[in-house]
């Protein structure tokens, strides 16, 4: 079930953005909004925020590859188009500037930090 969700997330990301010369731009508004909502939920639920990066913590799986990675880790990195780190998936800076800021809600202090970071 999780693998299907990652496949949908990857498809949304690929549909949402396109490269226009040296710069990435939004290509499909619907896919962009859906990708942003999902990404914001991941960062708020399992993410981390620092002065220099946003990311999503990786949940470990009992199945480990020969490289020492779990299959779900690799799928999440590919789905988000990020970079794997020890903390999780670091979100790429080129599309961080194209991400819609998540509206801050009083119940989630983290939502305010995400909004301020973006």
ZAMARGU-4260 file (C-alpha; in steps of 0.2 Angstrom, whole numbers, plus 5000, padded with zeros to 4 digits):
<rodrens>
0) 5000/5000/5000 | 5014/5012/5004 | 5023/5008/4988 | 5007/5014/4978 | 5007/5030/4988
5) 5025/5033/4984 | 5022/5030/4965 | 5007/5042/4966 | 5018/5055/4974 | 5032/5053/4962
10) 5020/5054/4947 | 5013/5071/4955 | 5030/5078/4957 | 5035/5073/4939 | 5019/5081/4932
15) 5020/5096/4943 | 5037/5103/4938 | 5047/5105/4921 | 5064/5112/4917 | 5064/5128/4907
20) 5082/5131/4902 | 5092/5132/4918 | 5077/5135/4930 | 5063/5123/4935 | 5045/5130/4934
25) 5027/5124/4938 | 5020/5114/4923 | 5003/5108/4930 | 4994/5118/4943 | 4983/5103/4949
30) 4998/5091/4951 | 5008/5105/4959 | 4994/5109/4972 | 4992/5090/4976 | 5011/5087/4978
35) 5012/5102/4989 | 4998/5097/5000 | 5006/5079/5002 | 5023/5086/5005 | 5017/5098/5018
40) 5008/5084/5027 | 5024/5073/5027 | 5035/5087/5034 | 5022/5091/5047 | 5020/5073/5052
45) 5037/5066/5050 | 5048/5080/5045 | 5062/5091/5052 | 5065/5109/5049 | 5082/5118/5051
50) 5088/5135/5045 | 5095/5127/5029 | 5084/5113/5025 | 5067/5104/5026 | 5066/5086/5026
55) 5056/5070/5030 | 5062/5057/5042 | 5063/5040/5035 | 5054/5026/5043 | 5064/5010/5044
60) 5058/4993/5036 | 5064/4976/5042 | 5069/4972/5024 | 5087/4978/5020 | 5096/4978/5004
65) 5114/4973/5001 | 5118/4992/5002 | 5111/4993/5019 | 5096/5003/5014 | 5078/4998/5016
70) 5067/4997/5001 | 5055/5010/5007 | 5069/5022/5010 | 5074/5022/4992 | 5056/5023/4986
75) 5053/5039/4997 | 5069/5047/4991 | 5064/5044/4973 | 5046/5049/4976 | 5051/5066/4984
80) 5065/5069/4972 | 5076/5073/4987 | 5093/5067/4993 | 5095/5053/5006 | 5104/5059/5022
85) 5106/5051/5039 | 5091/5061/5046 | 5080/5056/5031 | 5076/5064/5014 | 5083/5081/5012
90) 5071/5091/5000 | 5079/5099/4985 | 5081/5118/4985 | 5075/5121/4967 | 5058/5115/4971
95) 5058/5121/4989 | 5055/5139/4981 | 5041/5132/4971 | 5032/5124/4986 | 5016/5132/4992
100) 5018/5138/5011 | 5008/5127/5022 | 4996/5139/5031 | 5000/5139/5050 | 4988/5132/5062
105) 4988/5136/5080 | 4988/5117/5085 | 5004/5114/5075 | 5019/5124/5081 | 5029/5115/5067
110) 5017/5122/5054 | 5022/5139/5059 | 5040/5135/5057 | 5037/5127/5040 | 5027/5142/5034
115) 5041/5154/5040 | 5055/5143/5032 | 5046/5144/5015
</rodrens>
